[in-house]
Amino acid sequence: MALKAINLVAKTGTAVKVVGVTGAPELNGRQGIVKAFDQAKGRYKVLVVGESRPKMLKPDNCRLMPGPDGSDFDSDSDSDL
């Protein structure tokens, strides 16, 4: 099986940047925190900075934020979204 974004799930608390959202383009470029993954919908529940309620985002619309050491990955993870 090929490694694809849809096959990977970012854990709760992962920092992400919103990209490529067409339905709510004002969210693009903003940061958020993953609160959960809805397996049935295939979307992340992300609390976006400046929003009062979490947004349901496709994995393709979430990019991992670099870790504190500048790495692209979580320190205990070997995969990206």
C-alpha positions in Angstrom: 0.0 0.0 0.0 1.3 3.4 -0.9 1.8 6.0 1.8 -0.9 8.7 1.3 -2.1 11.6 3.4 -5.5 10.1 3.8 -4.0 6.9 5.3 -2.3 8.9 8.1 -3.9 10.5 11.1 -2.3 13.4 13.0 -2.7 13.0 16.7 -4.8 15.3 18.9 -2.8 18.5 19.7 -0.8 18.6 16.5 -0.3 22.1 15.2 -1.4 22.6 11.5 -1.6 25.4 9.0 -4.8 25.6 6.9 -4.2 25.6 3.1 -6.3 25.3 0.0 -9.7 25.6 1.5 -12.1 26.9 -1.2 -15.4 27.0 0.8 -14.0 29.3 3.5 -10.8 30.8 1.9 -10.5 33.2 4.8 -9.1 30.3 6.8 -6.1 29.7 4.5 -2.8 30.6 6.0 -4.2 30.4 9.6 -2.9 28.1 12.2 -4.9 25.6 14.2 -4.8 22.6 16.6 -6.1 19.2 15.7 -8.8 18.2 18.2 -9.9 14.9 16.6 -10.2 12.9 13.4 -13.7 11.9 12.2 -13.0 8.6 10.5 -16.5 8.4 8.9 -16.1 11.9 7.3 -12.4 11.6 6.7 -11.8 15.1 8.2 -10.0 16.6 11.0 -11.7 18.7 13.6 -9.4 21.7 13.9 -9.7 24.6 16.2 -8.4 27.5 14.0 -6.9 30.5 15.7 -9.5 33.3 15.8 -12.5 31.0 15.4 -14.9 30.2 18.2 -15.8 26.7 16.9 -13.7 23.9 15.4 -13.7 23.5 11.6 -13.9 20.1 9.8 -11.0 20.1 7.4 -9.9 17.5 4.8 -6.4 16.1 5.4 -5.2 17.9 2.2 -6.2 21.2 3.7 -3.9 20.7 6.8 -0.1 21.0 6.8 1.9 20.2 9.8 3.6 23.1 11.4 7.4 22.8 12.0 8.4 21.6 15.5 10.2 23.7 18.0 13.6 22.5 16.5 12.6 23.5 13.0 11.8 20.0 11.9 8.7 19.2 9.8 7.7 16.3 11.9 6.5 15.6 15.4 9.4 14.3 17.5 7.8 10.9 18.0 6.3 10.5 14.5 7.9 9.4 11.3 5.1 10.6 9.0 3.5 13.8 7.7 -0.3 14.3 7.2 
